[in-house]
């Protein structure tokens, strides 16, 4: 091993160790680890340490894999909904006008850093601040198991529309239009059956992960060669195979790699420029504007017939600035349009917006519950499709979460108790598939504070079985059941022993560890067959 590589590796190990320590500290005080990663970047910046080669590669890979996994889970039907494209366009235009006027006003007043910005560059900066962070929102939704919920799909749809707007802006601002070779990228569409065939043949191990890396990195490289933003290539490749049954398995297999690489991204934000008191002050002053941006999101979503809760939860996830602001600032600095300290200003505002958004997103249901009457004042009077009264059809057993575990539990309970079982899931597409198979499944979210209000008041449910995607989703559902004074039995699934204890303390009367109990179930199954 060459000495130069050893030196780089040791430096990067020191940074990653510091990131672990501060990330762990953030978790201990109830904040997401990414807050600690951001703090690490600023500490290293303050100490005058430049970003290492490995760190930058981790950051680039993290963003590429993130957009690829977004593509794997993206439903294109969501993008054509007016609640997505209309809200996105109107939001960007209004923010550009409001923020642009405010920034230009500060420039005319001679405020440091703003002085010298003309109207064109003020509007450009406002455009950058109108975006929300794809990295943060997807990470937050994945942690809560809400990627397929209505508010999750709306938020992701808005982010994708923003990314498309970013591609157009970058092409226009740099003057680099896509080359004629970019037309060949349309050949990827007829190649889709080939991608699906290879995915089917990769199995379930390391080849599946490697194939995902090939698609993500290969797609990014192809788009860059065509003069198109490389990250968009990773997103498109994910979309092309998103309809294959194994796409969800691939997304889960790559989750650990993506999260590891994103650590580099969060560290690199704080190391993006030279710190100064002036830049830090302006960065802090930009933070309150994120609430104005969020308020506009909420108002627009409710105007487009989304429920107050759906609008609020999507809005709270979008309450942050985007890493795209750093890209815009870098272009402005490179072309001499603005001072280099703007990189630090945007980085500080971005980081602080993450610190604010993390607890807001983590407590979104609680925020809605506390001020439910106020939020509902913004809801339109028209009866929305997801607001209709739910009829449980006399069921006495309700299975929440109709994934693999929930579907198996549903079928077994139907076998034991007949037609008195109902399944409930917040993924509308999954609900349609189950209904097509003849299962009695409804669309709903047990973590929704309004959910039990929509269930007919004389429901006969005596047993609730929680098979939701993760611990947080199960805990949220238990919280809602407790607040509605549900008197029946509640069974929940867990993956680890410490989760079992948390679920019991929150109100579960029975907890099933899907890993340890699976072995017992397997042994019982063998014994039954031996007797027959």
N, C-alpha and C positions, 0 to 999 in steps of 0.2 A: 504494500500500500504506500502511495507517495505521501511525503510529509505534508505537502500543501493540503491534500484532502483530509488528512488527520486533523490539521489545525481548524479547517472549516467545520468538520464534524464535531469537534470538541466545543467550539463556540455555539453551534446550533443546539447541542445537548444542554448547555448551560441555559439557553433561552427557553427551551422546552421544559426544563426542570422548574424554572421560575414561573412559567405559564401554569404548570401543574399546581404549584404551591398556591398561587393567587387564585386559580380556578377553584381549588379545594376550599380556600378561605371564603370565596364568594358563596359556594354551596352551603357552608356552615352557617352563614348569616341569612340564608334564605333567598339568595340571588342565583340566577343561572351561571354556570361556569364561564360562559362567554364574556361576562362582565369582567371576570378576573383575567381573561385572555387580553381583552382590550386594555386593561390597566397595565399588563405586562408590556405591551407595545409602547405605552407612554413612559413607563419607567426606563425602558431601554433607550428610548428617544432622548429622555432627559440626561441619561448617562453618556450620550453621544455615541451609542453603538449602532452601527448601520445594519440593515437587514442582510442576513446571510443568504447564500445561494440556495441552500436546501429549503430555507424558510419560504423564499419567494416561489420556488417550485411547488411546495405544499399548497400555498395560497392559490396559485393558478389551477392546480389539479382539483382543489376543493370546489372552486366555482364551476369548473367544467363538469365534474361529477354531480354537483348539486342540480344544475340545469338538466342534465341527462335524466336523473331520477324524477325531476318534475315532469319531464316529457313522458316518462313511463306511466305516470299517474294522471296525466292531463286528459280531460274529456273535452274534445273540440266543440261539442255542442254547447258547452258553457260559454265559450268565447262569443257566440252569436247572440247571446241573451242581451237585451238592452240594459239589464242591471250590471252588465260587465262593460261592454264597449261604449255605451252612451255615458255611463258614470265616469269611465276613464277619460274620455275625450273632454267632457264638460269640466271635470276636475282639473285637468292639466291647463285648459284655457283660462279658467277663473283664477287659479293660483298664479299663472304667469302674469296676469294683469295686476292682481293685488300685490303679490310679492315683488314683482318687477317695479311697480310704482313706488313701493316703500324703499327698495334698494336704490333706485335712481334718486329719490328724495334725499337719502342719506349722502349720496355722492355729491349732490348740489350743495348740501350743507357743509361739505368739506370734511366729513368724518374720516379719520384715518382708515386706510385700506380701501374704503369705498371711494375716496377722492380719485377722480380720473376715470371712473367707469362711466361710459356713455350709456344711452338708453338701450342700445343693441345688446351690450354685454350684461346690463342689469337684467334684461329679459331672459338672457341665456342662463344666468345664475339662478333666476327664479324657476326656470324650467327644470334645472337640476334638483332644486329643493322640493319640487312637486312629487318626486318619485319616492317610493317606499322600498325597503330592502328585501329583495328576494331571498337572500341568505337567511336573514333573521326570521322572516315570516314562515318559510318552509320548515326551518329548524323548530320553531315554536309549535307549529301545527303537528309535526311528526311526533314531538315529545308528548303531546296531549292526545295523540291518536285521532286527530280531527281533520286529516287531509281530505277525506271523502264526505265530510259534513257539508251542508249547504253553505254555511258561512265560510268554511275552508275553501270550497271550490270557487266561491265568488271572489275571495281574496286572491287566490292563485290566478284566476282569470284576469283580474285587474293587473296583477304583476306581469303577466305575459303580454298584455296589451301595452303596458309601459315599456317592456323590453323591446317590442316591435317599434315603438316610437323612438327609443334610444338608438336602434339600428339606423333608422332614417336620419336622425340628428347627426350621428357620428359620420355617416357617409357625406352629409352636406357640409359639416364643419371642417372636415379634413380635406374635402375636395376630391377624395378618392372614391369614385363610383365603382361599383362592381364590374369586373372585367367580363368580356364576352364569354369567357370560360365558365362564368357563373351559371349560364343557361344549362350547362351540362348537369348541374346539381338536381334539376328536375328529373333526371334519370333515376334518382334514388327511389322515386315513387314506384315505378314498375319493378324495381328490385326488391320491393317489400316482401313478396312471397319467399325469395331466397333468404332474406334475413330471418324470417319466421321459421323456415325449414332448418336453418343452422341452429337457431335457438332451441328448437325441439330436440335436436340431436346432441346438445351439449351436456345433458344429464343434470345433476344437482350439486356438483362439487366445484372444484377449483376452475374447471373449464367454463362454468357459467359466469363466474366473476371475471375471468380473463376475457371472455367474449363481450361482457359489458364494458370493460376498459377499452377494448378494440373499437367498439361502436362509438363510445363517447369521445375518445381521443381522435379516432379516425375521422369522425364526423366534423369535429372542430377543425382539424387540419385541412380537410377538403374545402370547407367554407372559407377558411383563411386564404387558401390558394386562389379561390374565386373572388377574393376581394370583399367578402362578406364577414361580419363579426363572427369570430370562431365559436364563441359560447352559444350562439344561435344554432350552429351546426350540431352541437351536443344535444340541445333541446329538440331539434327536428328528428334526430336519430332515435331519441327516446319515444317521440310521438309515433314514429313509423312502426315500432314494435309494441306499442302500448296495448293493442287489442289482443295480443297473444296471451293465452292463459298463464304462461310462465313469467310474464312481465313483472307481476307482483313479487314472485319469488326472487327474481333478479334484483329488484329494488331492495329487498330485505337483505340479500347476500352482500350488497355493496354498501350497506348503511354504515358499517364500521369504518371502511376506507374513507368514505365521504366525510364523516365526522372528524376523523384524524386529520385529513388534509385541510379542513376548514379552520382548524386551530391556527394554521399558518396565515390564513386570511385575516382573522381577527387580530393577530399579533401585528401584521403588516400595516393595519390602519393607523395604529398609534405611532408608527415609525415612518410616516409619509412625508414629514417635513420638519424644519427647525422650529422648536418651541419658542414663543415669545409671550410676554405679558399681554401685549396688544391682541395677538391672535387668540389667546386663550379667552380673553374678555369678550371678544366679538363672537367666538364660538359659543360661549355661555348665553349671550344675548339672542342668538338664533334659535335656541331651544324652545322658548315659549311659542314660536310660530308653528311648531309641529302640532300644537293643539288646535290652531286655526285650520290647519290642513285636515286634521281628523274630523273636526266639526263639520266641515264641508262634505267629507265622505259620508258621514252619517245622514246628513240632510238629503243628499242626492240619492242615497240608497233607499231611504224611506219614501222619497217622491216616486221612485220606480217600483213601488208596491211590495218592497221587501218588509218583512216584519221588523218591529223595533229591535227584538233580540238578535235576529240574524244580522241586521245592519250594525248593531253595536259591537257584536263579537268580531265581525269582519273588520270594522273600523279600528278596534283596539289592537288587532294584529298589525294593521297598517300604520299605526301611530309611531312612525320613525322616519328618519331620513335614509337615503339610499347610498350605497357605495358608488352608484353612478355619478353622484356629485363629485367624488374624487376624480373620476375620469374627465368630467367636464372641466374641473379646475386645472387638471394637468394639461388639457388641450389649450386652455386660456393662458396658462403660464408659458407653455412651449412657444406659443405664437406671440407672446409679449402683450397680451390683452389685459392681464391682471398681474398683481404682485404674487410672488412665489409663496408668501405666507398664507394665501388663500387655501393652500393644501392642508395646512395645519388647522385653519378655521373650520373647514368642512369636516376634517377628521374628528375634531373635538365635538362639533355639533352632532355628528353621526354617532359617536360613541355615547354621548350623554343621552341621545334619543333612545338608544338601545337599553341603557340603564333605566330609563323611565318606562319604556314599553314592556320590559320583561315582567315586572310585577303587575302591570295592567292586564297583560295577556294571560298571566297565570291566575289572576283572580277575576276573570271576565264574567263568569256566572254570578259571583258574589256581587260585583258592581251592578249587574243588571237587577238582581234580586232586591238590593237595598233601595234602588231608585226606580223600581218597575213602573210606578204610576207616572213619573216624569218622562221616562223614555217612551212610553206608550202614547204620550200626547203628540209625538211626531209621526205616529203610524197612521197611514191613510185608512179611511173608513171602509173601503172596498174589502170584501172578504177574500183573503189570499188563499191560494191552493193549499199551502202548508198550515193554514190556520183553521181548517175545517174540523168539526167534531169527530173524534176517532171512536169508532164502534168496535169494541173488543170481541163482539159476537158471542158473548156469554162465556168467554174463556176463563178458566180458573188458574191456568199456568201461563206465565209470560216469559219468553226467552229473549233477553236483550243482547244484541250482537249476533248476527247471523253469518259469521265467518265459518271456518272449518269446525271449530269447537262448538260454536253455537248451533250450527246446522246438525251436527251429530247428536247434540243434546235434544234438539227439537224432534228429530226423527225417533229417538229412543223414548221420549216422553209421550209422543203420539202412539207409539207401539204399546206403551203401558197404560195410558189413560184415554186413548181415543181422540176424538175431535174437540177436546177441551183445551188445546194448546195453541197459543198465538206467538209468532215471532215478531220482533220489532228491531229495525236497524235504521241508522240515519243516512245510509248510502242508497239514494233513490234507484240507481241502476241495479244494485244488488237486490233490492226489494222486488223489482220487476222480474228479475231472473228467477227468484224463488217463487213468485206468483205464477210464472209461466210453467213451473214444475209442479204446480198444484198445491204448494204449501200456503198456509194461511199466515201471511206476513204483512205487517203494516209499516209505513214509513214514519219514524219518529225518533226523538233523541231523549233518552231518560235523564240526561244531564241538563235538559232544557227546563228552566223554571216554569215555563208555560205548558209543559207537556201534560202534566197531570190535570191541568185546567181544561185541556182539550179532550181528555178521556171522559166518557160519559160518567156522571156522578154515581150512578148505581152499578158500577162495574163489579164483577164477581171474582176478581183476581185474588188468589190466596197465596200463591207462590211466585216469586220473582227469581229468575236465574240470570245472573249477570255474567256474560261471556264477552265483555267488551275488550278492545284491542290492548289496553294497558292498565296499569294500576290507577293512574290519575282519572281515567274515564270511569272506572268502577267506583272510585271514591266519590266522584261528582254525583253519580247516580244514587249512591247510598245517602249522600247528603240531601238530595231532593226527596228521596223516599222518607227520610226522617222528618223533614220539614212538612211533608203532607200527612204525617201521622199514620203512615201505612202500618197496618196491624198484622199483616201476613208474614210468612217466612221469606227470608232472603238468602239465596245461595250465590256465591261468587267464585270466580276462578282466580288463581294466583300462579305465579311462576317461581317465586322464591319464598323461603320461610319467613323473612321479615315482612313481606307483603301480606302473608296470612294474618299476622298479628295486627297490622294496621287495619285490615278489612274487618276483623272481628271487633276491634275497638270502635270502628265507625258504625257498626250496626249489623254486620252480616251474621246470620244465625248458623251458617255452614260455609266452609271455605274448602275448595277443591284445588289442590296443587296439581296442575295439568302434567307436570313432569314426573313427580313421584307416584301419583295415583295412576298414571298411564301404565306403569309397570305392574301394579296390583291388578288393574283391569285386564291386562294381557294374560296374567297368570290365571285369573278367574275364567277368562274366555277359553283357555286351553283345558282347564279342568272340566268345564261344562261339555266340551267336545269329546273328552276322553270318556265321560260317563255315557255319552250317546253312541 
